[in-house]
Amino acid sequence: MIKFQGLREPDQLQSIQPELIQVLRLLCVYSARSGYDIRIHSMHDHTHSRTSLHYRGLALDCAIHHKNGRPNKAAMRTLASVLRRELGYGYDTVFDSPGHYTHIHVESDSNERPRTNA
């Protein structure tokens, strides 16, 4: 199941860019196949870096948690690999690097170089 639960405040789902619909579809498939609930806790809401693609509706942050509420890093590592493989060119998936140890950041940016952890 996909849960939209803002990290600091409710997610703003006024509109979703087409580039993120592909990401959401993959998250749904992974959730259905793995049995993990995926929590999307940021899209184009709260504070991000000045040049963040969150503000243009082209990025989201998501996480998988254990029942005790702690991040399930093994499941997120697998999900990040699936996203990198399936999304391909034009998308960056960042996990387990500075600022991204507790969640996966996915962005659509075909005009930029992929990040080193993408």
N, CA, C and O atoms as CSV, one atom per row, in Angstrom:
chain,resi,resn,atom,element,x,y,z
A,1,MET,N,N,0.834,-1.160,0.000
A,1,MET,CA,C,0.000,0.000,0.000
A,1,MET,C,C,0.894,1.244,0.000
A,1,MET,O,O,1.941,1.276,0.646
A,2,ILE,N,N,0.464,2.239,-0.722
A,2,ILE,CA,C,1.160,3.521,-0.747
A,2,ILE,C,C,0.422,4.456,0.204
A,2,ILE,O,O,-0.794,4.621,0.104
A,3,LYS,N,N,1.161,5.063,1.122
A,3,LYS,CA,C,0.577,5.987,2.086
A,3,LYS,C,C,1.172,7.367,1.853
A,3,LYS,O,O,2.391,7.518,1.783
A,4,PHE,N,N,0.325,8.356,1.734
A,4,PHE,CA,C,0.774,9.739,1.608
A,4,PHE,C,C,0.674,10.366,2.992
A,4,PHE,O,O,-0.402,10.781,3.423
A,5,GLN,N,N,1.816,10.428,3.684
A,5,GLN,CA,C,1.865,10.971,5.036
A,5,GLN,C,C,3.028,11.940,5.113
A,5,GLN,O,O,4.187,11.530,5.167
A,6,GLY,N,N,2.719,13.214,5.117
A,6,GLY,CA,C,3.772,14.218,5.167
A,6,GLY,C,C,4.666,14.049,6.377
A,6,GLY,O,O,4.214,13.652,7.451
A,7,LEU,N,N,5.929,14.351,6.190
A,7,LEU,CA,C,6.900,14.242,7.274
A,7,LEU,C,C,6.630,15.292,8.345
A,7,LEU,O,O,6.625,14.981,9.536
A,8,ARG,N,N,6.407,16.528,7.925
A,8,ARG,CA,C,6.172,17.608,8.871
A,8,ARG,C,C,4.753,18.145,8.806
A,8,ARG,O,O,4.238,18.660,9.799
A,9,GLU,N,N,4.125,18.032,7.662
A,9,GLU,CA,C,2.753,18.482,7.457
A,9,GLU,C,C,2.144,17.612,6.377
A,9,GLU,O,O,2.873,16.863,5.726
A,10,PRO,N,N,0.825,17.677,6.154
A,10,PRO,CA,C,0.212,16.827,5.129
A,10,PRO,C,C,0.808,17.079,3.746
A,10,PRO,O,O,1.132,18.215,3.399
A,11,ASP,N,N,0.951,16.009,2.958
A,11,ASP,CA,C,1.423,16.163,1.581
A,11,ASP,C,C,0.446,17.017,0.795
A,11,ASP,O,O,-0.763,16.971,1.021
A,12,GLN,N,N,0.980,17.791,-0.123
A,12,GLN,CA,C,0.173,18.609,-1.010
A,12,GLN,C,C,0.002,17.859,-2.323
A,12,GLN,O,O,0.938,17.787,-3.120
A,13,LEU,N,N,-1.169,17.305,-2.556
A,13,LEU,CA,C,-1.410,16.519,-3.765
A,13,LEU,C,C,-2.345,17.250,-4.725
A,13,LEU,O,O,-3.257,16.657,-5.300
A,14,GLN,N,N,-2.101,18.541,-4.884
A,14,GLN,CA,C,-2.942,19.326,-5.767
A,14,GLN,C,C,-2.805,18.848,-7.209
A,14,GLN,O,O,-3.794,18.767,-7.937
A,15,SER,N,N,-1.605,18.539,-7.609
A,15,SER,CA,C,-1.373,18.020,-8.960
A,15,SER,C,C,-0.085,17.193,-8.918
A,15,SER,O,O,0.805,17.435,-8.103
A,16,ILE,N,N,-0.016,16.236,-9.801
A,16,ILE,CA,C,1.176,15.392,-9.892
A,16,ILE,C,C,1.690,15.484,-11.320
A,16,ILE,O,O,0.956,15.239,-12.277
A,17,GLN,N,N,2.958,15.839,-11.447
A,17,GLN,CA,C,3.566,15.921,-12.771
A,17,GLN,C,C,3.592,14.530,-13.410
A,17,GLN,O,O,3.771,13.534,-12.710
A,18,PRO,N,N,3.417,14.454,-14.728
A,18,PRO,CA,C,3.418,13.158,-15.416
A,18,PRO,C,C,4.682,12.340,-15.152
A,18,PRO,O,O,4.632,11.111,-15.107
A,19,GLU,N,N,5.813,13.023,-14.978
A,19,GLU,CA,C,7.064,12.301,-14.737
A,19,GLU,C,C,7.022,11.506,-13.434
A,19,GLU,O,O,7.657,10.457,-13.326
A,20,LEU,N,N,6.278,12.000,-12.449
A,20,LEU,CA,C,6.193,11.289,-11.177
A,20,LEU,C,C,5.153,10.175,-11.187
A,20,LEU,O,O,5.192,9.287,-10.336
A,21,ILE,N,N,4.229,10.211,-12.135
A,21,ILE,CA,C,3.245,9.127,-12.223
A,21,ILE,C,C,3.944,7.805,-12.496
A,21,ILE,O,O,3.557,6.776,-11.943
A,22,GLN,N,N,4.963,7.818,-13.336
A,22,GLN,CA,C,5.732,6.601,-13.602
A,22,GLN,C,C,6.389,6.092,-12.311
A,22,GLN,O,O,6.416,4.886,-12.065
A,23,VAL,N,N,6.907,6.987,-11.504
A,23,VAL,CA,C,7.523,6.606,-10.232
A,23,VAL,C,C,6.466,5.998,-9.320
A,23,VAL,O,O,6.697,4.947,-8.723
A,24,LEU,N,N,5.307,6.647,-9.206
A,24,LEU,CA,C,4.238,6.139,-8.347
A,24,LEU,C,C,3.761,4.754,-8.796
A,24,LEU,O,O,3.461,3.902,-7.959
A,25,ARG,N,N,3.691,4.532,-10.082
A,25,ARG,CA,C,3.310,3.201,-10.588
A,25,ARG,C,C,4.303,2.139,-10.139
A,25,ARG,O,O,3.915,1.063,-9.684
A,26,LEU,N,N,5.583,2.450,-10.270
A,26,LEU,CA,C,6.606,1.487,-9.832
A,26,LEU,C,C,6.545,1.245,-8.330
A,26,LEU,O,O,6.729,0.115,-7.877
A,27,LEU,N,N,6.289,2.291,-7.557
A,27,LEU,CA,C,6.153,2.116,-6.115
A,27,LEU,C,C,4.965,1.210,-5.786
A,27,LEU,O,O,5.047,0.372,-4.889
A,28,CYS,N,N,3.869,1.381,-6.511
A,28,CYS,CA,C,2.694,0.521,-6.306
A,28,CYS,C,C,3.005,-0.932,-6.628
A,28,CYS,O,O,2.629,-1.830,-5.875
A,29,VAL,N,N,3.683,-1.166,-7.730
A,29,VAL,CA,C,4.041,-2.540,-8.117
A,29,VAL,C,C,4.964,-3.158,-7.078
A,29,VAL,O,O,4.761,-4.301,-6.667
A,30,TYR,N,N,5.979,-2.409,-6.649
A,30,TYR,CA,C,6.908,-2.938,-5.645
A,30,TYR,C,C,6.170,-3.248,-4.344
A,30,TYR,O,O,6.405,-4.291,-3.732
A,31,SER,N,N,5.291,-2.361,-3.923
A,31,SER,CA,C,4.532,-2.571,-2.696
A,31,SER,C,C,3.667,-3.830,-2.795
A,31,SER,O,O,3.632,-4.640,-1.868
A,32,ALA,N,N,2.977,-3.987,-3.917
A,32,ALA,CA,C,2.107,-5.156,-4.096
A,32,ALA,C,C,2.905,-6.453,-4.108
A,32,ALA,O,O,2.482,-7.448,-3.520
A,33,ARG,N,N,4.038,-6.448,-4.764
A,33,ARG,CA,C,4.847,-7.667,-4.870
A,33,ARG,C,C,5.608,-7.992,-3.595
A,33,ARG,O,O,5.784,-9.164,-3.261
A,34,SER,N,N,6.064,-6.962,-2.874
A,34,SER,CA,C,6.887,-7.193,-1.693
A,34,SER,C,C,6.067,-7.298,-0.407
A,34,SER,O,O,6.504,-7.909,0.569
A,35,GLY,N,N,4.878,-6.699,-0.414
A,35,GLY,CA,C,4.068,-6.669,0.793
A,35,GLY,C,C,4.417,-5.515,1.720
A,35,GLY,O,O,3.814,-5.384,2.786
A,36,TYR,N,N,5.375,-4.677,1.342
A,36,TYR,CA,C,5.765,-3.532,2.168
A,36,TYR,C,C,4.869,-2.334,1.888
A,36,TYR,O,O,4.509,-2.063,0.743
A,37,ASP,N,N,4.516,-1.624,2.950
A,37,ASP,CA,C,3.860,-0.335,2.793
A,37,ASP,C,C,4.941,0.699,2.502
A,37,ASP,O,O,5.988,0.713,3.149
A,38,ILE,N,N,4.682,1.554,1.534
A,38,ILE,CA,C,5.625,2.620,1.190
A,38,ILE,C,C,4.987,3.946,1.570
A,38,ILE,O,O,3.870,4.256,1.156
A,39,ARG,N,N,5.699,4.709,2.350
A,39,ARG,CA,C,5.204,6.001,2.813
A,39,ARG,C,C,5.859,7.107,1.994
A,39,ARG,O,O,7.080,7.262,2.010
A,40,ILE,N,N,5.050,7.864,1.290
A,40,ILE,CA,C,5.553,9.033,0.558
A,40,ILE,C,C,5.381,10.214,1.503
A,40,ILE,O,O,4.260,10.618,1.813
A,41,HIS,N,N,6.494,10.759,1.953
A,41,HIS,CA,C,6.397,11.805,2.966
A,41,HIS,C,C,6.789,13.178,2.463
A,41,HIS,O,O,6.780,14.134,3.239
A,42,SER,N,N,7.131,13.309,1.202
A,42,SER,CA,C,7.402,14.646,0.680
A,42,SER,C,C,7.294,14.634,-0.844
A,42,SER,O,O,7.867,13.777,-1.517
A,43,MET,N,N,6.557,15.589,-1.364
A,43,MET,CA,C,6.519,15.821,-2.807
A,43,MET,C,C,6.871,17.289,-3.016
A,43,MET,O,O,8.052,17.635,-3.029
A,44,HIS,N,N,5.889,18.151,-3.178
A,44,HIS,CA,C,6.212,19.579,-3.314
A,44,HIS,C,C,5.697,20.327,-2.087
A,44,HIS,O,O,4.861,21.227,-2.171
A,45,ASP,N,N,6.239,19.910,-0.947
A,45,ASP,CA,C,5.866,20.507,0.320
A,45,ASP,C,C,7.113,20.777,1.165
A,45,ASP,O,O,8.216,20.420,0.749
A,46,HIS,N,N,6.977,21.357,2.259
A,46,HIS,CA,C,7.951,21.852,3.234
A,46,HIS,C,C,9.274,22.328,2.625
A,46,HIS,O,O,9.330,22.645,1.437
A,47,THR,N,N,10.317,22.377,3.420
A,47,THR,CA,C,11.558,23.037,3.020
A,47,THR,C,C,12.568,22.053,2.451
A,47,THR,O,O,12.848,21.015,3.052
A,48,HIS,N,N,13.104,22.385,1.304
A,48,HIS,CA,C,14.152,21.608,0.642
A,48,HIS,C,C,15.264,22.574,0.253
A,48,HIS,O,O,15.168,23.772,0.518
A,49,SER,N,N,16.314,22.061,-0.370
A,49,SER,CA,C,17.386,22.948,-0.820
A,49,SER,C,C,16.839,23.942,-1.850
A,49,SER,O,O,15.821,23.687,-2.494
A,50,ARG,N,N,17.512,25.050,-1.989
A,50,ARG,CA,C,17.044,26.158,-2.847
A,50,ARG,C,C,16.723,25.714,-4.268
A,50,ARG,O,O,15.753,26.190,-4.859
A,51,THR,N,N,17.522,24.808,-4.825
A,51,THR,CA,C,17.333,24.390,-6.216
A,51,THR,C,C,16.606,23.047,-6.337
A,51,THR,O,O,16.625,22.425,-7.399
A,52,SER,N,N,15.977,22.605,-5.269
A,52,SER,CA,C,15.324,21.300,-5.260
A,52,SER,C,C,14.228,21.177,-6.322
A,52,SER,O,O,13.474,22.119,-6.570
A,53,LEU,N,N,14.159,20.019,-6.930
A,53,LEU,CA,C,13.099,19.746,-7.904
A,53,LEU,C,C,11.763,19.457,-7.222
A,53,LEU,O,O,10.740,19.340,-7.897
A,54,HIS,N,N,11.761,19.341,-5.902
A,54,HIS,CA,C,10.492,19.205,-5.172
A,54,HIS,C,C,9.590,20.397,-5.482
A,54,HIS,O,O,8.380,20.237,-5.646
A,55,TYR,N,N,10.174,21.583,-5.561
A,55,TYR,CA,C,9.383,22.798,-5.769
A,55,TYR,C,C,8.748,22.862,-7.154
A,55,TYR,O,O,7.781,23.596,-7.361
A,56,ARG,N,N,9.280,22.108,-8.089
A,56,ARG,CA,C,8.697,22.056,-9.440
A,56,ARG,C,C,7.811,20.830,-9.608
A,56,ARG,O,O,7.316,20.568,-10.705
A,57,GLY,N,N,7.608,20.075,-8.532
A,57,GLY,CA,C,6.757,18.891,-8.600
A,57,GLY,C,C,7.415,17.733,-9.313
A,57,GLY,O,O,6.727,16.853,-9.831
A,58,LEU,N,N,8.750,17.716,-9.349
A,58,LEU,CA,C,9.473,16.684,-10.080
A,58,LEU,C,C,10.286,15.771,-9.167
A,58,LEU,O,O,11.177,15.065,-9.639
A,59,ALA,N,N,9.993,15.776,-7.866
A,59,ALA,CA,C,10.738,14.927,-6.935
A,59,ALA,C,C,9.812,14.461,-5.824
A,59,ALA,O,O,8.839,15.127,-5.472
A,60,LEU,N,N,10.146,13.294,-5.282
A,60,LEU,CA,C,9.436,12.805,-4.106
A,60,LEU,C,C,10.405,12.065,-3.207
A,60,LEU,O,O,11.441,11.573,-3.652
A,61,ASP,N,N,10.052,11.995,-1.939
A,61,ASP,CA,C,10.797,11.239,-0.947
A,61,ASP,C,C,9.874,10.179,-0.390
A,61,ASP,O,O,8.710,10.447,-0.091
A,62,CYS,N,N,10.400,8.967,-0.251
A,62,CYS,CA,C,9.586,7.881,0.281
A,62,CYS,C,C,10.428,7.004,1.196
A,62,CYS,O,O,11.657,7.069,1.183
A,63,ALA,N,N,9.752,6.187,1.984
A,63,ALA,CA,C,10.455,5.318,2.919
A,63,ALA,C,C,9.620,4.070,3.195
A,63,ALA,O,O,8.407,4.044,2.991
A,64,ILE,N,N,10.312,3.048,3.665
A,64,ILE,CA,C,9.679,1.823,4.147
A,64,ILE,C,C,10.137,1.660,5.591
A,64,ILE,O,O,11.325,1.791,5.887
A,65,HIS,N,N,9.203,1.378,6.482
A,65,HIS,CA,C,9.527,1.248,7.897
A,65,HIS,C,C,9.195,-0.149,8.411
A,65,HIS,O,O,8.299,-0.823,7.903
A,66,HIS,N,N,9.943,-0.567,9.435
A,66,HIS,CA,C,9.592,-1.766,10.183
A,66,HIS,C,C,8.341,-1.465,11.006
A,66,HIS,O,O,7.950,-0.306,11.145
A,67,LYS,N,N,7.729,-2.484,11.536
A,67,LYS,CA,C,6.540,-2.289,12.379
A,67,LYS,C,C,6.840,-1.415,13.598
A,67,LYS,O,O,5.946,-0.739,14.108
A,68,ASN,N,N,8.097,-1.422,14.069
A,68,ASN,CA,C,8.468,-0.608,15.229
A,68,ASN,C,C,8.726,0.859,14.856
A,68,ASN,O,O,9.067,1.663,15.724
A,69,GLY,N,N,8.566,1.211,13.585
A,69,GLY,CA,C,8.730,2.593,13.146
A,69,GLY,C,C,10.112,2.958,12.650
A,69,GLY,O,O,10.312,4.046,12.111
A,70,ARG,N,N,11.067,2.063,12.825
A,70,ARG,CA,C,12.432,2.349,12.355
A,70,ARG,C,C,12.517,2.114,10.849
A,70,ARG,O,O,11.820,1.248,10.320
A,71,PRO,N,N,13.369,2.881,10.148
A,71,PRO,CA,C,13.522,2.680,8.701
A,71,PRO,C,C,13.995,1.257,8.378
A,71,PRO,O,O,14.881,0.722,9.046
A,72,ASN,N,N,13.402,0.661,7.362
A,72,ASN,CA,C,13.793,-0.671,6.892
A,72,ASN,C,C,14.792,-0.465,5.752
A,72,ASN,O,O,14.419,-0.424,4.580
A,73,LYS,N,N,16.061,-0.336,6.120
A,73,LYS,CA,C,17.100,0.001,5.139
A,73,LYS,C,C,17.290,-1.091,4.100
A,73,LYS,O,O,17.570,-0.784,2.941
A,74,ALA,N,N,17.148,-2.354,4.476
A,74,ALA,CA,C,17.316,-3.439,3.510
A,74,ALA,C,C,16.237,-3.364,2.430
A,74,ALA,O,O,16.537,-3.495,1.243
A,75,ALA,N,N,15.005,-3.157,2.830
A,75,ALA,CA,C,13.913,-3.050,1.854
A,75,ALA,C,C,14.081,-1.805,0.993
A,75,ALA,O,O,13.814,-1.843,-0.208
A,76,MET,N,N,14.522,-0.699,1.594
A,76,MET,CA,C,14.715,0.524,0.814
A,76,MET,C,C,15.887,0.384,-0.154
A,76,MET,O,O,15.848,0.931,-1.256
A,77,ARG,N,N,16.912,-0.332,0.243
A,77,ARG,CA,C,18.051,-0.563,-0.659
A,77,ARG,C,C,17.579,-1.335,-1.905
A,77,ARG,O,O,17.959,-1.015,-3.032
A,78,THR,N,N,16.745,-2.356,-1.674
A,78,THR,CA,C,16.206,-3.129,-2.801
A,78,THR,C,C,15.306,-2.260,-3.664
A,78,THR,O,O,15.409,-2.288,-4.891
A,79,LEU,N,N,14.427,-1.490,-3.039
A,79,LEU,CA,C,13.538,-0.603,-3.798
A,79,LEU,C,C,14.339,0.411,-4.603
A,79,LEU,O,O,14.016,0.665,-5.763
A,80,ALA,N,N,15.370,0.991,-4.014
A,80,ALA,CA,C,16.198,1.965,-4.745
A,80,ALA,C,C,16.829,1.320,-5.970
A,80,ALA,O,O,16.898,1.942,-7.030
A,81,SER,N,N,17.287,0.085,-5.836
A,81,SER,CA,C,17.864,-0.627,-6.990
A,81,SER,C,C,16.824,-0.845,-8.081
A,81,SER,O,O,17.111,-0.667,-9.265
A,82,VAL,N,N,15.622,-1.230,-7.680
A,82,VAL,CA,C,14.539,-1.438,-8.655
A,82,VAL,C,C,14.229,-0.121,-9.370
A,82,VAL,O,O,14.087,-0.102,-10.593
A,83,LEU,N,N,14.124,0.967,-8.626
A,83,LEU,CA,C,13.825,2.261,-9.238
A,83,LEU,C,C,14.914,2.682,-10.213
A,83,LEU,O,O,14.613,3.158,-11.308
A,84,ARG,N,N,16.174,2.513,-9.829
A,84,ARG,CA,C,17.274,2.880,-10.739
A,84,ARG,C,C,17.205,2.071,-12.030
A,84,ARG,O,O,17.370,2.612,-13.123
A,85,ARG,N,N,16.963,0.792,-11.893
A,85,ARG,CA,C,16.927,-0.089,-13.063
A,85,ARG,C,C,15.728,0.215,-13.965
A,85,ARG,O,O,15.869,0.290,-15.186
A,86,GLU,N,N,14.565,0.386,-13.370
A,86,GLU,CA,C,13.336,0.527,-14.151
A,86,GLU,C,C,13.105,1.934,-14.693
A,86,GLU,O,O,12.542,2.089,-15.777
A,87,LEU,N,N,13.529,2.954,-13.962
A,87,LEU,CA,C,13.288,4.326,-14.418
A,87,LEU,C,C,14.268,4.761,-15.498
A,87,LEU,O,O,13.883,5.436,-16.452
A,88,GLY,N,N,15.516,4.385,-15.353
A,88,GLY,CA,C,16.502,4.676,-16.379
A,88,GLY,C,C,16.828,6.144,-16.532
A,88,GLY,O,O,16.739,6.914,-15.576
A,89,TYR,N,N,17.211,6.532,-17.752
A,89,TYR,CA,C,17.698,7.875,-18.058
A,89,TYR,C,C,16.653,8.934,-17.718
A,89,TYR,O,O,15.458,8.754,-17.951
A,90,GLY,N,N,17.131,10.027,-17.168
A,90,GLY,CA,C,16.245,11.139,-16.846
A,90,GLY,C,C,15.745,11.122,-15.417
A,90,GLY,O,O,15.086,12.066,-14.978
A,91,TYR,N,N,16.047,10.069,-14.690
A,91,TYR,CA,C,15.639,9.973,-13.294
A,91,TYR,C,C,16.866,9.713,-12.428
A,91,TYR,O,O,17.770,8.974,-12.818
A,92,ASP,N,N,16.886,10.326,-11.261
A,92,ASP,CA,C,17.913,10.054,-10.258
A,92,ASP,C,C,17.229,9.452,-9.043
A,92,ASP,O,O,16.177,9.928,-8.615
A,93,THR,N,N,17.823,8.410,-8.491
A,93,THR,CA,C,17.351,7.788,-7.264
A,93,THR,C,C,18.501,7.834,-6.268
A,93,THR,O,O,19.572,7.285,-6.522
A,94,VAL,N,N,18.276,8.490,-5.135
A,94,VAL,CA,C,19.333,8.676,-4.150
A,94,VAL,C,C,18.913,8.032,-2.835
A,94,VAL,O,O,17.836,8.311,-2.307
A,95,PHE,N,N,19.782,7.162,-2.312
A,95,PHE,CA,C,19.541,6.522,-1.029
A,95,PHE,C,C,20.884,6.166,-0.400
A,95,PHE,O,O,21.861,5.877,-1.091
A,96,ASP,N,N,20.903,6.194,0.914
A,96,ASP,CA,C,22.066,5.777,1.702
A,96,ASP,C,C,23.294,6.639,1.408
A,96,ASP,O,O,24.409,6.134,1.278
A,97,SER,N,N,23.069,7.935,1.307
A,97,SER,CA,C,24.134,8.909,1.134
A,97,SER,C,C,23.766,10.129,1.971
A,97,SER,O,O,22.627,10.222,2.429
A,98,PRO,N,N,24.680,11.063,2.186
A,98,PRO,CA,C,24.380,12.201,3.070
A,98,PRO,C,C,23.025,12.842,2.782
A,98,PRO,O,O,22.705,13.193,1.647
A,99,GLY,N,N,22.245,12.981,3.847
A,99,GLY,CA,C,20.910,13.563,3.744
A,99,GLY,C,C,19.845,12.589,3.299
A,99,GLY,O,O,18.666,12.940,3.260
A,100,HIS,N,N,20.234,11.370,2.962
A,100,HIS,CA,C,19.281,10.387,2.423
A,100,HIS,C,C,19.488,9.005,3.041
A,100,HIS,O,O,19.433,7.990,2.346
A,101,TYR,N,N,19.726,8.977,4.342
A,101,TYR,CA,C,19.928,7.695,5.024
A,101,TYR,C,C,18.621,7.076,5.495
A,101,TYR,O,O,18.561,5.868,5.724
A,102,THR,N,N,17.581,7.874,5.642
A,102,THR,CA,C,16.321,7.367,6.177
A,102,THR,C,C,15.193,7.363,5.156
A,102,THR,O,O,14.061,6.997,5.474
A,103,HIS,N,N,15.504,7.772,3.930
A,103,HIS,CA,C,14.476,7.801,2.889
A,103,HIS,C,C,15.134,7.718,1.511
A,103,HIS,O,O,16.343,7.891,1.364
A,104,ILE,N,N,14.304,7.450,0.517
A,104,ILE,CA,C,14.735,7.424,-0.886
A,104,ILE,C,C,14.226,8.709,-1.539
A,104,ILE,O,O,13.057,9.070,-1.403
A,105,HIS,N,N,15.113,9.382,-2.238
A,105,HIS,CA,C,14.752,10.576,-2.996
A,105,HIS,C,C,14.763,10.184,-4.471
A,105,HIS,O,O,15.750,9.639,-4.965
A,106,VAL,N,N,13.659,10.464,-5.175
A,106,VAL,CA,C,13.566,10.185,-6.610
A,106,VAL,C,C,13.190,11.478,-7.305
A,106,VAL,O,O,12.262,12.173,-6.889
A,107,GLU,N,N,13.923,11.801,-8.377
A,107,GLU,CA,C,13.614,13.011,-9.127
A,107,GLU,C,C,13.722,12.763,-10.618
A,107,GLU,O,O,14.490,11.920,-11.081
A,108,SER,N,N,12.934,13.517,-11.347
A,108,SER,CA,C,12.972,13.481,-12.806
A,108,SER,C,C,13.672,14.740,-13.268
A,108,SER,O,O,13.185,15.851,-13.058
A,109,ASP,N,N,14.822,14.555,-13.902
A,109,ASP,CA,C,15.590,15.712,-14.363
A,109,ASP,C,C,16.470,15.299,-15.520
A,109,ASP,O,O,17.654,15.021,-15.330
A,110,SER,N,N,15.921,15.256,-16.698
A,110,SER,CA,C,16.676,14.804,-17.865
A,110,SER,C,C,17.704,15.829,-18.331
A,110,SER,O,O,18.531,15.519,-19.189
A,111,ASN,N,N,17.670,17.046,-17.783
A,111,ASN,CA,C,18.620,18.075,-18.195
A,111,ASN,C,C,19.877,18.116,-17.347
A,111,ASN,O,O,20.818,18.839,-17.673
A,112,GLU,N,N,19.908,17.367,-16.287
A,112,GLU,CA,C,21.029,17.406,-15.367
A,112,GLU,C,C,21.816,16.103,-15.402
A,112,GLU,O,O,21.300,15.062,-15.811
A,113,ARG,N,N,23.069,16.175,-14.970
A,113,ARG,CA,C,23.885,14.978,-14.816
A,113,ARG,C,C,23.343,14.144,-13.674
A,113,ARG,O,O,22.890,14.707,-12.677
A,114,PRO,N,N,23.371,12.814,-13.780
A,114,PRO,CA,C,22.943,11.992,-12.654
A,114,PRO,C,C,23.844,12.234,-11.444
A,114,PRO,O,O,25.030,12.524,-11.599
A,115,ARG,N,N,23.293,12.118,-10.266
A,115,ARG,CA,C,24.071,12.245,-9.045
A,115,ARG,C,C,25.009,11.046,-8.926
A,115,ARG,O,O,24.812,10.024,-9.585
A,116,THR,N,N,26.010,11.180,-8.095
A,116,THR,CA,C,26.987,10.086,-7.957
A,116,THR,C,C,26.364,8.833,-7.377
A,116,THR,O,O,26.859,7.735,-7.633
A,117,ASN,N,N,25.300,8.957,-6.607
A,117,ASN,CA,C,24.647,7.794,-6.020
A,117,ASN,C,C,23.419,7.404,-6.834
A,117,ASN,O,O,22.648,6.546,-6.404
A,118,ALA,N,N,23.224,8.006,-7.983
A,118,ALA,CA,C,22.021,7.730,-8.785
A,118,ALA,C,C,22.197,6.475,-9.592
A,118,ALA,O,O,21.291,6.082,-10.328
